[in-house]
Amino acid sequence: MSTIDELAKEVEALRKEVQGLQDREEIRALLKEYARTLDARDLRAYSLLFSREGSWSGGSGSATGPEAIQGMLEKALDDNRSPHGPALYHLTSDPAISLDGDRATSTSFWMHVRRDEDNAPTIPTLGQYDDVFVREDGRWRFLERRTSVLMRR
């Protein structure tokens, strides 16, 4: 094998490695945007994090497609305000992301942090997200997001 062939293989291996790092970072950014838009109750922006066939399933119900997800959450969620600012925040763990071309999966944990009447934080809920992602129109989106409660206060 020639040196050029070896270099071409090394370059291709590095290209794939960099693409994997970029994909994981974009998925992490998607997960952060999910929590930010949900806590801000920007449900339109939130719903656009899902693919055209994306589905959400959890304690608030289930829906498929961005418009249906937005409608479901508009009916299920309060406005998340308190005299001191947002009443609830989502904290999430670092996800374990597995890539497979234009699809990926991850599992992560989440907690709700709520303000009580005295403006003190409480952690009433711990749960798990099970996700499937798809690259759609060049961007990573949720294809499936399932949430389950593991502990409740």
Secondary structure, 3 states (H helix, E strand, C coil): CCHHHHHHHHHHHHHHHHHHHHHHHHHHHHHHHHHHHHHCCCHHHHHCCEEEEEEEEECCEEEECHHHHHHHHHHHCCCCEECCEECEEEEECCCEEEEECCEEEEEEEEEEEEECCCCCEEEEEEEEEEEEEEEECCEEEEEEEEEEEEEEC
